[in-house]
Amino acid sequence: MRELKVLLVDDHAGFISAAVRHLRRLPWLTVVGSAGNGVEAIAQCEILRPDVVLMDLAMPEMGGLQATRLIKAQDNPPYIVIASHFDDGEHRDHALRAGADAFVSKLAYIHEVMPLLEALAGTGPDAATGAPA
């Protein structure tokens, strides 16, 4: 099992607070920072070097898709999960084409994010493969 460093990116402080409340209960995960838009996310990734970025799709200044493209161009980029209320095939395809490793619905955020994080940390049912299902 490895400890994961996670960066939360969302323009709604309430959403970040709710995610932190759930994630801080996990002894193998540390929320190393947060960002309110894509520009901040890029800077935070360069400084904090997180293992995982949980990123909102639609944000002011720079959205999650453009930020994902730029973060994935960095050396040793993190695993990026795009989250959105727009849960349809088109938005999922755009996220994956931008370089996101996964897409989750904000309506089922914790339910969909937890298996991904557990697999990456080696604590979940897919721990033997070390990759999310």
Summary of the structure (lengths in Angstrom):
residues: 133
radius of gyration: 13.4
end to end distance: 16.7
largest distance: 39.9
contacts: 439
relative contact order: 0.17
helix: 42%
strand: 21%
